[in-house]
Amino acid sequence: MKLRTSIRTAAAVATAIGLAAASGCAGQASSDSDVLNVGQISDSVAFFPLYVAEQEGFFEDEGVTLGERPRLGTGAKLAAALTSGSIDIGAGVITDALNLAENTDDTQITGSLVTEYYVDVITADGFDGPPADAPLEERIRALEGKNIGITGPGSGTEALLIYLFDQVGLDAKTDATLVNLGAVTSSAIGAMSSGQVDALAFFQPAGQMAEVEGVGEIYISPQRGDVPDMAGALHGVLFSTGTAIEGKGEQIEAFNRGIDRALEFIETNPEESAELLSSYLEGTDPAAVEALVEILPQEMATSAVVVQDAFDTAISFHLDSALIAEAPDYSSIVWAGVQE
């Protein structure tokens, strides 16, 4: 089953890339040489540094002119946009970059955003299972047979479930029903509160929002240390292609300088960060925002540099759960500009 999962994920990305290539050459840089086009999956907390850098003028200070920043919903769509040249940088999770690398040889990770796995398993109010402080194995087994919402196939949300189920000899694809809900947090919480799903595997701030609204609780959280082998894993990343870097390398370097300033701002300015986060997550309950502000410094990278230990931890996670068939070398997939 592991091999079929890996093949299915790669095939989904390959299909998306093929569709994109039909309208443009795979791996090309976007056409406007003066504009850096950046796409991201969603408005999860991993991409909050981009918002901070925009709002605080860090990109502008560094001489970067950004185009529109579309929210593309899935890693496959992000990959397709990169290979078609409609964006120059993708902001996603490392799973997306590794999936793309299986199909596109010149995939490059160009920056680090989050160095903790920021997806949580969230159970609905009244969930029939052991409490959230029970041993991890008991909590994982309680998910067997349940309907669990994820953003989509091949995502970091699915990846967490595949990994966790594998730890206890189960297969998330056959021992649970994974329901594709897309990347809109409020919709996912609505699906759980209405009984469409029993639980969610979803990126922050879904767990914080569910707890504040009283419709669920964070049941398993790698970020808070529930899964020791995942501690310090590179998760939120920026990635691109060698062709785009060749055409816009200086702009990407300047973009990363803006990201570095944003990461420092988040760490050293909690009150201002809270105000920006509230704006970024418009409509989110202030209590959920406050809960996130407390943990952001613990999970954000200190700079865009890709630390090899964090990379290696992430690779081990993907190999152990058979999400990738073989490990790419740090020096080959991580852009030289952000290597240690």
C-alpha positions as CSV (number, residue, x, y, z in Angstrom):
1,M,0.0,0.0,0.0
2,K,2.9,2.4,0.7
3,L,4.2,2.0,-2.8
4,R,0.8,2.7,-4.3
5,T,0.4,5.8,-2.2
6,S,3.8,7.1,-3.4
7,I,2.9,6.4,-7.0
8,R,-0.5,7.9,-6.7
9,T,0.9,11.1,-5.3
10,A,3.6,11.4,-7.9
11,A,1.0,10.7,-10.6
12,A,-1.3,13.5,-9.3
13,V,1.6,16.0,-9.5
14,A,2.7,14.7,-12.9
15,T,-0.8,15.2,-14.2
16,A,-0.9,18.8,-13.0
17,I,2.5,19.5,-14.4
18,G,1.5,18.0,-17.7
19,L,-1.6,20.2,-18.0
20,A,0.6,23.2,-17.2
21,A,3.2,22.3,-19.7
22,A,0.5,22.1,-22.4
23,S,0.2,25.9,-22.2
24,G,3.9,26.7,-21.6
25,C,7.4,25.3,-21.3
26,A,7.9,23.5,-18.0
27,G,10.3,25.2,-15.6
28,Q,10.4,28.6,-17.2
29,A,10.5,31.9,-15.3
30,S,7.5,34.2,-15.5
31,S,7.6,36.6,-18.4
32,D,7.9,40.0,-16.6
33,S,11.5,40.3,-15.7
34,D,10.9,43.2,-13.3
35,V,8.2,41.4,-11.2
36,L,8.6,38.4,-8.9
37,N,5.5,36.3,-8.9
38,V,4.9,34.2,-5.8
39,G,2.1,31.7,-5.2
40,Q,1.0,30.1,-2.0
41,I,-1.3,27.3,-1.0
42,S,-3.4,29.1,1.6
43,D,-3.4,31.7,4.4
44,S,-2.0,29.2,6.9
45,V,0.5,30.6,9.5
46,A,3.4,29.2,7.5
47,F,3.0,32.0,5.0
48,F,2.5,34.8,7.6
49,P,6.1,36.0,7.1
50,L,5.2,36.9,3.5
51,Y,2.3,39.0,4.8
52,V,4.5,40.7,7.4
53,A,7.2,41.5,4.8
54,E,4.6,43.0,2.5
55,Q,2.8,45.1,5.2
56,E,6.1,46.3,6.8
57,G,7.6,47.3,3.5
58,F,10.5,44.8,3.7
59,F,10.2,43.6,0.2
60,E,9.9,47.1,-1.2
61,D,13.0,48.1,0.9
62,E,14.9,45.3,-0.7
63,G,13.9,46.4,-4.2
64,V,11.4,43.5,-4.8
65,T,8.3,44.2,-6.9
66,L,5.8,41.5,-6.3
67,G,3.0,40.5,-8.6
68,E,-0.3,39.2,-7.4
69,R,0.1,36.4,-4.8
70,P,-2.6,33.7,-5.6
71,R,-3.8,31.1,-3.1
72,L,-3.7,28.0,-5.2
73,G,-5.2,25.5,-2.7
74,T,-3.0,22.4,-3.3
75,G,0.7,21.5,-3.8
76,A,-0.1,20.0,-7.2
77,K,-1.5,23.4,-8.4
78,L,1.5,25.2,-7.0
79,A,3.8,22.8,-8.9
80,A,1.8,23.3,-12.1
81,A,2.1,27.1,-11.7
82,L,5.8,26.9,-11.2
83,T,6.5,24.6,-14.2
84,S,4.3,26.7,-16.5
85,G,6.1,29.9,-15.5
86,S,3.0,31.7,-14.1
87,I,4.9,32.0,-10.7
88,D,8.5,32.1,-9.9
89,I,8.3,30.9,-6.3
90,G,5.9,28.6,-4.5
91,A,5.2,28.9,-0.8
92,G,4.1,25.5,0.4
93,V,5.3,22.6,2.5
94,I,8.3,20.5,1.9
95,T,6.0,17.6,0.7
96,D,5.1,19.8,-2.3
97,A,8.7,20.4,-3.2
98,L,9.6,16.8,-2.9
99,N,6.7,15.7,-5.0
100,L,7.7,18.2,-7.7
101,A,11.3,17.0,-7.5
102,E,10.2,13.5,-8.4
103,N,9.0,14.9,-11.7
104,T,11.1,18.0,-12.3
105,D,14.9,17.5,-11.9
106,D,15.7,21.2,-11.4
107,T,13.4,21.7,-8.4
108,Q,15.1,23.9,-5.8
109,I,14.1,24.7,-2.2
110,T,14.9,28.4,-2.0
111,G,14.0,29.2,1.6
112,S,12.8,28.0,5.0
113,L,9.7,29.3,6.7
114,V,8.7,26.9,9.5
115,T,10.8,24.3,11.3
116,E,8.0,22.5,13.1
117,Y,5.2,20.4,11.5
118,Y,2.4,22.8,11.9
119,V,-0.5,20.4,11.0
120,D,-2.6,19.1,13.9
121,V,-5.1,16.3,14.2
122,I,-8.3,17.9,15.6
123,T,-11.2,15.9,16.9
124,A,-14.8,16.9,17.0
125,D,-16.5,17.8,20.3
126,G,-17.7,14.5,21.8
127,F,-15.2,12.4,19.9
128,D,-15.3,8.8,21.1
129,G,-11.7,8.0,22.1
130,P,-9.1,8.4,24.8
131,P,-8.3,11.9,26.0
132,A,-5.7,14.1,24.3
133,D,-3.2,13.3,27.1
134,A,-3.4,9.6,26.5
135,P,-0.4,7.7,25.0
136,L,0.1,8.6,21.3
137,E,-0.5,5.0,20.1
138,E,-3.9,5.0,21.8
139,R,-4.9,8.3,20.2
140,I,-3.8,7.1,16.7
141,R,-5.7,3.9,17.0
142,A,-8.8,5.9,18.0
143,L,-8.8,7.4,14.5
144,E,-9.2,4.0,12.9
145,G,-12.5,3.8,10.9
146,K,-13.1,7.5,11.2
147,N,-13.9,10.1,8.6
148,I,-11.0,12.6,8.6
149,G,-10.9,15.8,6.7
150,I,-7.7,16.8,4.9
151,T,-7.0,19.6,2.4
152,G,-6.4,17.2,-0.5
153,P,-4.3,14.2,-1.8
154,G,-0.6,14.6,-1.7
155,S,-0.8,17.4,0.9
156,G,1.1,17.8,4.2
157,T,-2.3,17.1,5.9
158,E,-2.6,13.7,4.3
159,A,1.1,13.1,4.9
160,L,0.7,13.4,8.7
161,L,-2.1,10.8,8.8
162,I,-0.1,8.4,6.6
163,Y,2.8,8.7,8.9
164,L,0.9,8.4,12.1
165,F,-1.2,5.4,11.0
166,D,2.0,3.6,9.8
167,Q,3.5,4.0,13.3
168,V,0.8,1.5,14.6
169,G,0.7,-0.8,11.6
170,L,-2.4,0.8,10.0
171,D,-2.9,2.4,6.5
172,A,-4.6,5.7,6.5
173,K,-6.0,5.1,3.0
174,T,-7.8,1.9,4.0
175,D,-8.2,2.1,7.7
176,A,-9.9,5.5,7.7
177,T,-11.9,7.6,5.2
178,L,-10.0,10.7,4.1
179,V,-12.3,13.5,3.0
180,N,-10.9,16.2,0.7
181,L,-12.1,19.5,2.0
182,G,-9.9,22.1,0.3
183,A,-7.7,24.7,2.1
184,V,-10.4,27.0,3.6
185,T,-10.1,26.6,7.3
186,S,-13.6,27.9,8.2
187,S,-15.2,25.4,5.8
188,A,-13.2,22.5,7.3
189,I,-14.3,23.4,10.8
190,G,-17.8,23.7,9.5
191,A,-17.6,20.2,8.1
192,M,-16.4,18.8,11.4
193,S,-19.0,20.7,13.5
194,S,-21.8,19.5,11.3
195,G,-20.7,15.8,11.6
196,Q,-19.5,15.4,8.0
197,V,-16.1,14.4,9.4
198,D,-15.1,13.1,12.8
199,A,-11.8,14.8,12.8
200,L,-9.5,17.0,10.8
201,A,-5.8,16.9,9.9
202,F,-5.4,20.5,9.2
203,F,-2.8,23.3,9.3
204,Q,-2.8,26.0,12.0
205,P,-4.9,27.9,12.9
206,A,-7.7,25.3,12.5
207,G,-7.0,23.7,15.8
208,Q,-6.9,27.0,17.7
209,M,-10.1,28.1,16.0
210,A,-11.9,24.9,16.8
211,E,-11.0,25.1,20.5
212,V,-12.1,28.7,20.8
213,E,-15.4,28.0,19.1
214,G,-15.9,24.9,21.3
215,V,-16.4,22.5,18.4
216,G,-13.2,20.4,18.8
217,E,-9.8,20.0,20.4
218,I,-6.2,19.6,19.2
219,Y,-5.8,15.9,19.6
220,I,-2.3,15.2,18.2
221,S,0.1,18.0,17.6
222,P,3.7,17.5,16.3
223,Q,4.4,21.2,17.1
224,R,3.7,20.8,20.8
225,G,5.9,17.6,20.9
226,D,3.3,14.9,20.6
227,V,5.4,13.1,17.9
228,P,9.0,13.2,19.1
229,D,10.6,11.9,15.9
230,M,9.1,14.8,14.0
231,A,10.5,17.6,16.3
232,G,12.3,20.3,14.4
233,A,11.3,19.1,10.9
234,L,11.5,21.6,8.1
235,H,7.9,22.0,7.0
236,G,7.0,25.4,5.5
237,V,9.3,26.2,2.6
238,L,9.8,28.3,-0.5
239,F,10.7,26.5,-3.6
240,S,11.3,27.2,-7.3
241,T,13.0,25.8,-10.4
242,G,16.6,26.2,-11.6
243,T,15.3,28.0,-14.7
244,A,13.4,30.6,-12.7
245,I,16.4,31.1,-10.4
246,E,18.7,31.6,-13.4
247,G,16.3,34.3,-14.7
248,K,15.5,36.0,-11.4
249,G,18.2,34.9,-8.9
250,E,18.9,38.4,-7.6
251,Q,15.3,39.1,-7.0
252,I,14.9,35.8,-5.1
253,E,17.9,36.7,-3.0
254,A,16.3,40.1,-2.2
255,F,13.0,38.4,-1.5
256,N,14.7,36.2,1.0
257,R,16.3,39.2,2.7
258,G,12.7,40.5,3.2
259,I,11.7,37.1,4.6
260,D,14.6,37.3,7.0
261,R,13.5,40.6,8.3
262,A,9.9,39.4,8.7
263,L,11.0,36.3,10.7
264,E,13.1,38.6,13.0
265,F,10.1,40.9,13.4
266,I,7.8,38.1,14.4
267,E,10.3,36.9,17.0
268,T,11.0,40.3,18.5
269,N,7.7,42.2,18.2
270,P,4.9,40.1,19.6
271,E,2.4,42.9,20.0
272,E,2.8,44.2,16.5
273,S,2.9,40.6,15.2
274,A,-0.4,40.0,16.9
275,E,-2.0,42.9,15.2
276,L,-0.7,41.8,11.8
277,L,-1.8,38.2,12.4
278,S,-5.3,39.3,13.3
279,S,-5.4,41.2,10.0
280,Y,-3.9,38.3,8.1
281,L,-6.4,35.8,9.6
282,E,-9.3,38.2,9.2
283,G,-12.4,37.2,11.1
284,T,-10.5,34.8,13.4
285,D,-11.5,35.0,17.1
286,P,-8.9,37.1,19.0
287,A,-8.4,34.2,21.5
288,A,-7.3,32.0,18.7
289,V,-4.9,34.7,17.4
290,E,-3.5,35.1,20.9
291,A,-2.9,31.3,21.1
292,L,-1.0,31.4,17.8
293,V,1.1,34.4,18.7
294,E,2.4,32.5,21.7
295,I,3.7,29.6,19.7
296,L,4.8,31.3,16.5
297,P,8.4,32.1,17.7
298,Q,8.8,28.4,18.6
299,E,8.0,27.1,15.1
300,M,9.1,29.8,12.7
301,A,12.6,29.5,11.1
302,T,15.2,32.0,12.3
303,S,16.0,32.8,8.7
304,A,15.5,31.6,5.1
305,V,18.6,29.4,5.4
306,V,17.7,25.8,5.2
307,V,19.3,24.1,8.2
308,Q,20.5,20.6,7.3
309,D,19.3,18.9,10.5
310,A,15.8,20.3,9.9
311,F,15.9,19.1,6.3
312,D,17.2,15.6,7.4
313,T,14.4,15.2,9.9
314,A,11.8,16.1,7.3
315,I,13.4,13.6,4.8
316,S,13.3,10.8,7.4
317,F,9.6,11.5,8.0
318,H,8.9,11.3,4.2
319,L,10.9,8.1,3.8
320,D,9.4,6.4,6.9
321,S,5.9,7.0,5.6
322,A,6.8,6.1,2.0
323,L,5.8,9.5,0.7
324,I,9.0,9.6,-1.3
325,A,10.8,6.6,-2.9
326,E,14.3,7.9,-2.3
327,A,15.9,10.8,-0.5
328,P,17.1,13.8,-2.5
329,D,20.6,15.1,-1.5
330,Y,20.6,18.3,0.5
331,S,23.2,19.8,-1.7
332,S,21.3,19.1,-4.9
333,I,17.7,20.1,-3.9
334,V,18.5,23.0,-1.6
335,W,19.5,26.1,-3.5
336,A,23.1,27.1,-2.9
337,G,22.0,30.6,-1.8
338,V,20.2,29.1,1.3
339,Q,22.5,26.2,2.2
340,E,24.2,26.3,5.6
